[in-house]
Amino acid sequence: MNEERARMVDKSDVEAAAALIAGRVRQTPVLTVDGGEFGVPGRLSLKLELLQHAGSFKPRGAFNRMLQGPLPEAGVLAASGGNHGLAVAYAARALGVPAEVFVPVTASPVKVERLASLGAQVRQVGRHYAEALAASSRRAEETGALVVHAYDQPEVVAGQGTVGRELERQLDGIDTVLVAVGGGGLVSGIATWFDGGVRVVAVEPEPIPTLHSALKAGRPVDVEVGGIATDSLGARRIGEIAFDTARRTGLLSVLVRDEDLVRARRLLWSELRVAAELGGAAALAALIGGAYVPRQGERVAVIVCGGNTDPGDLATRPN
């Protein structure tokens, strides 16, 4: 296990990240709605992190990693399903350094095209994130570029934790936060910030149960990667930091069906005109499909974490 990745992140790291990336990232809005619009009782607060630069929460962690010190002439390097790569490309362009991004051949064409438009050198390798990651590791040894991991570096996790810090300042009295999980950078950052004071629920697609399987096995394990949200939640194995944080903070893990991802995404569009990607709608899918049922009066916040999608198929209202 990589020593750097194994280091635990705490609230002071998140505070430091917030100070370091201030002015580099947006404060994204929170929209509070009647849950009846989604067939869910009570009121819901949606943290619209898909309105962040590059279309997801990921620039927070990318900037925090890249601003730790001088960057090498070779620039930065990342492996990604798409969103992390976009964040790294965006941050690299802002900081004036080159970026090389490895993505699987199954990555969304929307994301691949946008990566190129941000000036990144894009390399498509393998069908899954794990294959792109292996190729990027070999390339990093050749070039000396700074590696910005998608979810399992302390600086990245601390940066993503600023979503929780920001949310706490925007909303009073949160009981529960629902967060989509791929490799676990966002959920571990948010859980670190709240540190057990707010229930954090990790939401994963049934075909990619990385955290769920790890908690069941008592350690991170490889899972099969399938279903319709692999381009954003397609990690084969939960990160070490996320796993340790989940055990330390008592993180609850729930699984959602692919059909609920589709329904949640379409409802976000039909009711709010919010164009989320499938993985970005996963947290809401947990409520719509009943994977998580709030208690009477529970104040629930949902992180809508990504919007790098083709909105062309959103016009059809869900059944």
C-alpha positions in Angstrom: 0.0 0.0 0.0 1.3 3.4 -1.0 2.3 5.3 2.2 1.1 8.6 0.8 -2.3 7.2 0.0 -2.6 5.5 3.4 -2.3 8.7 5.4 -5.5 9.7 7.1 -7.1 13.0 6.2 -8.7 15.1 9.0 -10.7 18.3 9.2 -7.6 20.5 9.4 -6.6 19.2 6.0 -10.0 20.2 4.6 -9.7 23.7 6.2 -6.2 24.0 4.6 -7.5 22.9 1.3 -10.4 25.4 1.4 -7.9 28.2 2.0 -5.5 27.0 -0.8 -8.1 26.6 -3.5 -10.1 29.8 -2.6 -10.7 31.8 -5.8 -9.9 28.8 -8.0 -13.3 27.0 -7.6 -16.9 28.1 -7.4 -19.2 28.0 -4.4 -22.0 25.9 -6.0 -25.6 26.6 -5.1 -28.0 24.6 -2.9 -31.6 24.3 -4.1 -34.2 23.2 -1.6 -37.3 21.6 -3.1 -40.4 19.8 -2.1 -39.6 16.1 -2.2 -43.0 15.4 -3.5 -41.7 16.5 -6.9 -39.6 13.3 -6.8 -42.0 11.1 -5.0 -40.1 11.5 -1.7 -41.7 12.9 1.5 -40.4 16.1 3.1 -38.0 18.6 1.7 -34.7 17.9 0.0 -31.7 20.1 -0.4 -29.7 19.6 -3.6 -26.1 20.7 -3.7 -25.5 21.4 -7.4 -21.9 20.5 -7.6 -22.4 19.7 -11.3 -22.1 23.6 -11.8 -18.5 23.5 -10.6 -15.8 24.3 -13.2 -15.3 21.3 -15.6 -18.8 20.0 -14.7 -18.1 18.1 -11.4 -16.7 18.5 -7.9 -13.3 17.2 -9.1 -11.4 20.5 -9.6 -11.4 21.0 -5.8 -9.1 18.0 -5.3 -7.2 18.6 -8.4 -6.3 22.2 -7.5 -5.4 21.2 -3.9 -3.0 18.5 -5.1 -1.4 20.7 -7.8 -1.0 23.8 -5.5 1.1 22.0 -2.9 4.3 23.2 -4.4 6.1 23.9 -7.7 5.0 21.8 -10.6 7.5 19.9 -12.8 8.1 21.0 -16.3 6.5 17.7 -17.5 3.3 19.0 -16.0 0.6 16.7 -14.5 -0.7 13.3 -15.4 -4.0 11.5 -14.4 -6.1 8.5 -15.1 -9.8 9.0 -15.2 -13.2 7.8 -16.3 -13.6 11.3 -17.6 -14.6 13.8 -14.8 -11.3 13.7 -12.9 -9.4 14.1 -16.2 -11.5 17.1 -17.1 -10.7 18.7 -13.7 -7.0 18.0 -14.0 -7.0 19.5 -17.5 -8.9 22.5 -16.3 -6.6 23.1 -13.4 -3.5 22.5 -15.5 -4.6 25.1 -18.1 -5.4 27.6 -15.3 -1.9 27.0 -13.8 -0.1 27.0 -17.2 1.3 23.5 -17.2 0.7 20.6 -19.6 -1.6 17.7 -18.8 -1.7 14.2 -20.0 -4.9 12.2 -19.2 -5.5 8.4 -19.7 -9.1 7.3 -20.1 -10.7 4.0 -21.0 -12.1 3.5 -24.5 -15.5 3.3 -22.9 -15.3 6.9 -21.7 -18.1 9.2 -22.7 -17.4 10.9 -26.1 -18.7 14.1 -24.5 -15.9 13.9 -21.9 -13.2 12.9 -24.3 -14.0 15.8 -26.6 -14.0 18.3 -23.8 -10.7 17.0 -22.5 -9.1 17.8 -25.9 -10.8 21.2 -25.9 -9.2 22.0 -22.5 -5.8 21.3 -24.0 -5.0 17.9 -22.5 -3.2 15.2 -24.3 -5.7 12.4 -24.2 -4.8 8.7 -24.4 -7.5 6.0 -24.5 -6.4 2.7 -23.0 -8.4 -0.4 -22.1 -12.1 -0.8 -21.3 -12.0 0.1 -17.6 -10.5 2.8 -15.3 -8.1 0.3 -13.8 -6.4 -0.3 -17.1 -6.1 3.4 -17.8 -4.6 3.8 -14.3 -2.0 1.1 -14.9 -0.9 2.7 -18.2 -0.7 6.2 -16.6 1.5 4.8 -13.8 4.0 3.5 -16.4 3.9 6.8 -18.2 4.5 8.8 -15.0 7.7 6.9 -14.4 8.9 7.8 -17.9 8.1 11.5 -17.8 8.4 12.7 -14.1 5.0 14.4 -14.3 3.1 15.0 -11.1 0.5 12.2 -10.6 -2.9 13.5 -9.6 -4.9 10.4 -8.5 -8.6 10.4 -9.0 -9.5 9.6 -5.4 -6.8 8.0 -3.3 -4.4 10.8 -2.4 -4.7 12.8 0.8 -4.6 16.2 -1.0 -7.3 15.1 -3.4 -9.6 13.8 -0.6 -9.1 17.0 1.4 -10.0 19.1 -1.6 -13.2 17.1 -2.2 -14.0 17.5 1.5 -14.5 21.2 0.9 -17.9 20.3 -0.6 -19.0 19.2 2.9 -17.5 22.3 4.5 -19.3 24.6 2.0 -22.6 22.7 2.4 -22.5 23.1 6.2 -22.2 26.9 5.8 -25.1 27.0 3.3 -27.6 24.8 5.3 -28.5 24.8 8.9 -29.3 21.6 10.7 -28.4 18.9 8.2 -29.2 15.4 9.4 -28.0 13.3 6.4 -25.9 13.8 3.3 -26.2 11.3 0.4 -23.1 11.0 -1.8 -22.4 9.0 -4.9 -19.3 6.7 -4.7 -16.9 5.5 -7.3 -13.4 5.3 -5.8 -14.5 7.2 -2.8 -12.7 10.5 -2.9 -15.8 12.7 -2.5 -17.6 10.6 0.1 -14.4 10.2 2.3 -13.8 14.0 2.1 -17.3 14.8 3.1 -17.3 12.2 5.9 -14.0 13.5 7.1 -15.5 17.0 7.4 -18.6 16.0 9.3 -16.7 13.4 11.3 -19.8 11.5 12.5 -21.7 14.6 13.4 -23.9 14.2 10.3 -24.9 10.9 8.8 -23.2 10.4 5.5 -24.7 7.8 3.1 -22.5 6.3 0.4 -24.5 5.5 -2.8 -23.2 3.0 -5.3 -24.7 1.3 -8.4 -25.6 -2.3 -7.8 -23.2 -3.4 -10.7 -20.2 -1.5 -9.1 -20.3 -2.1 -5.3 -16.7 -1.1 -4.5 -17.3 0.2 -1.0 -20.2 -2.1 -0.2 -18.1 -5.1 -1.0 -15.1 -3.8 0.9 -17.1 -3.2 4.1 -18.5 -6.7 3.8 -15.1 -8.3 3.2 -13.3 -6.1 5.9 -10.8 -4.8 3.3 -10.8 -3.3 -0.2 -11.4 -5.9 -2.8 -11.7 -5.9 -6.6 -15.2 -6.0 -8.0 -16.6 -6.5 -11.5 -17.4 -3.2 -13.3 -20.6 -3.0 -15.2 -23.9 -1.2 -15.6 -24.6 2.2 -17.1 -22.6 4.6 -14.8 -19.1 3.2 -15.4 -17.8 6.4 -17.0 -18.1 8.3 -13.7 -18.4 5.6 -11.0 -16.4 2.8 -12.6 -13.5 2.2 -10.1 -12.8 -1.5 -9.6 -11.6 -1.1 -6.0 -12.4 1.4 -3.3 -9.6 3.7 -2.2 -7.7 2.9 0.9 -8.5 6.4 2.3 -12.2 6.0 1.6 -12.2 2.5 3.2 -10.4 3.7 6.3 -12.7 6.7 6.6 -15.8 4.6 6.1 -14.9 2.4 9.0 -13.8 5.2 11.2 -16.9 7.4 10.7 -19.5 4.6 10.5 -20.4 5.4 6.8 -23.6 3.7 5.6 -23.5 2.1 2.2 -26.5 1.5 0.0 -26.9 0.2 -3.6 -29.1 1.6 -6.3 -30.4 -0.1 -9.5 -29.5 1.2 -12.9 -33.2 1.9 -13.7 -33.3 4.3 -10.6 -30.2 6.1 -11.9 -32.1 6.7 -15.2 -35.2 7.8 -13.4 -33.4 10.2 -11.1 -31.5 11.8 -13.9 -34.7 12.3 -15.9 -36.5 13.7 -12.9 -33.8 16.2 -12.3 -34.3 17.4 -15.8 -38.1 17.3 -16.1 -38.7 18.9 -12.7 -35.7 21.3 -12.3 -34.0 21.5 -15.7 -30.8 20.2 -14.1 -28.9 18.1 -16.6 -27.0 15.6 -14.5 -25.0 12.6 -15.7 -26.1 9.2 -14.5 -23.4 9.0 -11.8 -24.2 12.6 -10.8 -27.8 11.5 -10.1 -26.9 8.5 -8.0 -27.5 10.1 -4.6 -31.0 11.1 -5.6 -31.6 7.7 -7.0 -31.2 6.2 -3.5 -34.2 8.2 -2.4 -36.3 7.6 -5.5 -35.7 3.8 -5.5 -36.0 3.4 -1.8 -32.5 2.3 -1.1 -32.4 5.0 1.6 -35.7 5.9 3.3 -35.5 9.1 5.5 -37.1 9.2 8.9 -40.0 11.6 9.6 -38.6 15.1 9.6 -35.1 14.1 8.6 -33.3 16.9 6.8 -31.6 15.4 3.8 -29.0 16.9 1.5 -28.2 15.3 -1.8 -25.0 15.9 -3.7 -25.6 16.2 -7.5 -22.0 15.7 -8.3 -21.6 15.7 -12.1 -23.1 17.0 -15.3 -20.8 16.0 -18.1 -23.4 14.4 -20.3 -25.2 14.6 -23.6 -28.6 16.1 -22.7 -30.2 14.9 -25.9 -32.0 12.0 -24.3 -33.4 13.9 -21.3 -36.6 15.2 -23.0 -38.5 12.0 -22.3 -40.4 12.2 -19.0 -39.8 9.1 -16.8 -42.6 6.6 -16.4 
